[in-house]
Amino acid sequence: CVVSHVLQQLRAARSRAGFEPLHVSLNLSGPTISDPSFHEWLLAELDAAAVPGDWVTFELTEAAAVNNLELAQLLMNRLGERGCRFALDDFGTGVSSLAHLKEMHFSTLKIDGSFVRDILHNERSQSLVRAISELANAMGMETVAEYVETPEICMRLIELQVQFGQGYAIGRPRPLEGILDSSKELARAS
């Protein structure tokens, strides 16, 4: 299971001398959110890995969170007690209302790539990204833009006060082990 593997890798990394905390995000699907036995399993995995909760952000799509609202809130509360954070993934493309955004305690809004990819040429996309960024900032949430494919898109997002980006202009996907090795090299160099 991906979750178990990542938590064990973090545990191993944590035991290395001089290791700086690494923050990871893990996607949770609708079926896992709605399965109470998964909740228990996940809490046990976090305990077994002895990884600080603030190292982990769980990402939920709007559809997954809204379709399983009561169970999603229960899981978020239980994981939140351990310091875990939550991101609302693909924001703007799902079915949730702003009332759900108010009720659920997300620390991050991930702006869907469909708004980001044409931000340089589509004023409506730019307006939506600006509005989402302002809303998130006003609610004390971080923003992450998906599909940041060029330096120009990255610069425009900075102008719109989006704090973080995800995409090839930021970095290509790599195995966790490679990221941990890079982190170890940076720690030695400093």
C-alpha positions as CSV (number, residue, x, y, z in Angstrom):
1,C,0.0,0.0,0.0
2,V,1.3,3.5,-0.9
3,V,0.4,5.0,2.4
4,S,2.2,2.4,4.4
5,H,5.3,2.5,2.2
6,V,5.6,6.3,2.4
7,L,5.2,6.3,6.2
8,Q,7.8,3.6,6.6
9,Q,10.2,5.6,4.3
10,L,9.6,8.7,6.5
11,R,10.3,6.7,9.6
12,A,13.6,5.4,8.2
13,A,14.5,9.0,7.1
14,R,13.7,10.4,10.5
15,S,16.2,8.0,12.1
16,R,19.0,9.4,10.0
17,A,21.3,11.9,11.8
18,G,20.8,15.4,10.7
19,F,17.6,14.7,8.7
20,E,15.4,17.7,8.3
21,P,11.6,17.1,8.4
22,L,10.1,16.2,5.0
23,H,6.6,17.1,4.2
24,V,4.6,14.7,2.1
25,S,1.1,14.7,0.6
26,L,-1.0,11.6,0.1
27,N,-4.2,11.3,-1.8
28,L,-7.2,9.7,-0.2
29,S,-10.0,8.3,-2.4
30,G,-13.7,8.4,-1.8
31,P,-13.9,4.7,-1.0
32,T,-11.1,5.0,1.6
33,I,-12.7,8.0,3.3
34,S,-16.1,6.2,3.6
35,D,-14.6,3.0,5.1
36,P,-14.4,3.2,8.9
37,S,-12.0,0.2,8.9
38,F,-9.6,2.3,6.8
39,H,-9.7,5.1,9.4
40,E,-8.6,2.6,12.1
41,W,-5.9,1.1,9.8
42,L,-4.5,4.6,8.9
43,L,-4.4,5.7,12.5
44,A,-2.5,2.5,13.4
45,E,-0.1,3.0,10.5
46,L,0.7,6.5,11.7
47,D,1.3,5.3,15.2
48,A,3.5,2.4,14.0
49,A,5.6,4.7,11.8
50,A,6.1,7.2,14.6
51,V,6.1,10.0,12.1
52,P,5.1,13.4,13.3
53,G,1.6,14.3,12.0
54,D,2.7,17.7,10.7
55,W,4.9,15.9,8.2
56,V,1.8,14.5,6.4
57,T,-0.9,16.2,4.4
58,F,-3.8,14.2,3.2
59,E,-5.4,15.3,-0.1
60,L,-9.1,14.9,-0.7
61,T,-10.9,15.8,-3.9
62,E,-14.1,17.9,-3.6
63,A,-16.2,15.0,-4.8
64,A,-14.7,12.6,-2.3
65,A,-15.1,15.0,0.6
66,V,-18.7,16.0,-0.1
67,N,-20.0,12.6,-1.0
68,N,-18.8,11.3,2.3
69,L,-19.1,14.5,4.4
70,E,-19.7,13.0,7.8
71,L,-17.0,10.3,7.5
72,A,-14.6,12.8,5.9
73,Q,-15.1,15.2,8.8
74,L,-14.6,12.3,11.3
75,L,-11.4,11.2,9.7
76,M,-10.1,14.8,9.4
77,N,-10.8,15.4,13.1
78,R,-9.0,12.2,14.2
79,L,-6.0,12.8,12.0
80,G,-6.0,16.5,12.8
81,E,-5.6,15.6,16.5
82,R,-2.3,14.0,15.5
83,G,-1.2,17.2,13.7
84,C,-1.9,16.0,10.1
85,R,-3.0,18.6,7.6
86,F,-5.5,18.4,4.8
87,A,-5.7,19.8,1.3
88,L,-8.7,20.1,-0.9
89,D,-7.6,18.8,-4.2
90,D,-8.8,20.0,-7.7
91,F,-10.6,23.0,-6.1
92,G,-13.1,24.5,-8.4
93,T,-14.0,21.5,-10.4
94,G,-16.1,19.5,-7.9
95,V,-19.5,19.8,-6.4
96,S,-18.9,21.4,-3.1
97,S,-20.3,24.7,-2.0
98,L,-18.5,27.4,0.0
99,A,-20.5,26.1,3.0
100,H,-18.5,22.9,2.9
101,L,-15.3,24.9,2.7
102,K,-16.3,26.7,5.8
103,E,-17.3,23.5,7.7
104,M,-14.2,21.4,6.8
105,H,-10.8,22.3,8.2
106,F,-8.6,22.3,5.2
107,S,-5.2,23.9,5.5
108,T,-4.5,24.0,1.7
109,L,-6.5,24.6,-1.4
110,K,-5.1,23.0,-4.5
111,I,-6.2,25.0,-7.6
112,D,-7.1,22.7,-10.4
113,G,-4.8,22.7,-13.4
114,S,-7.7,23.4,-15.8
115,F,-7.6,27.0,-14.4
116,V,-3.8,27.2,-14.4
117,R,-2.7,25.8,-17.8
118,D,-4.1,28.7,-19.8
119,I,-3.7,31.5,-17.2
120,L,-1.4,33.5,-19.5
121,H,-3.9,33.7,-22.3
122,N,-7.3,33.5,-20.6
123,E,-8.4,36.3,-18.4
124,R,-11.3,34.3,-17.0
125,S,-8.9,31.6,-15.8
126,Q,-6.7,34.3,-14.3
127,S,-9.6,35.9,-12.5
128,L,-10.7,32.5,-11.1
129,V,-7.2,31.8,-9.8
130,R,-6.9,35.3,-8.3
131,A,-10.3,34.8,-6.6
132,I,-9.4,31.4,-5.2
133,S,-6.1,32.7,-4.0
134,E,-7.7,35.6,-2.2
135,L,-10.4,33.4,-0.7
136,A,-7.8,30.9,0.6
137,N,-5.6,33.6,2.0
138,A,-8.5,35.3,3.7
139,M,-9.4,31.9,5.3
140,G,-5.8,31.3,6.4
141,M,-5.2,28.5,3.9
142,E,-2.2,28.0,1.7
143,T,-2.7,27.7,-2.1
144,V,-1.0,25.2,-4.4
145,A,-1.5,25.6,-8.2
146,E,-1.4,22.4,-10.2
147,Y,-0.1,22.1,-13.8
148,V,2.7,24.7,-13.4
149,E,4.5,23.8,-16.7
150,T,6.5,26.9,-17.6
151,P,8.4,29.7,-15.7
152,E,6.0,32.2,-17.2
153,I,3.0,30.5,-15.5
154,C,5.0,30.3,-12.3
155,M,5.7,34.1,-12.4
156,R,2.0,34.9,-13.0
157,L,1.0,32.7,-10.1
158,I,3.4,34.6,-7.9
159,E,1.8,37.8,-9.0
160,L,-1.6,36.4,-8.0
161,Q,-0.2,35.4,-4.6
162,V,-0.4,31.7,-5.0
163,Q,2.1,30.3,-2.5
164,F,3.1,26.9,-4.0
165,G,3.1,25.2,-7.3
166,Q,3.1,21.7,-8.6
167,G,4.2,20.8,-12.2
168,Y,7.1,20.3,-14.5
169,A,8.3,23.9,-14.1
170,I,8.8,23.1,-10.4
171,G,10.1,19.5,-10.6
172,R,9.4,16.2,-12.3
173,P,7.9,13.3,-10.4
174,R,10.6,11.2,-8.7
175,P,10.5,8.2,-6.4
176,L,10.5,9.0,-2.7
177,E,13.9,7.4,-2.2
178,G,15.4,9.8,-4.7
179,I,13.9,12.8,-2.9
180,L,15.2,11.4,0.4
181,D,18.7,11.0,-1.1
182,S,18.7,14.5,-2.4
183,S,17.6,15.8,1.0
184,K,20.5,13.9,2.6
185,E,23.0,15.4,0.1
186,L,21.7,19.0,0.8
187,A,22.0,18.4,4.5
188,R,25.6,17.3,4.2
189,A,26.4,20.3,1.9
190,S,25.1,22.9,4.4
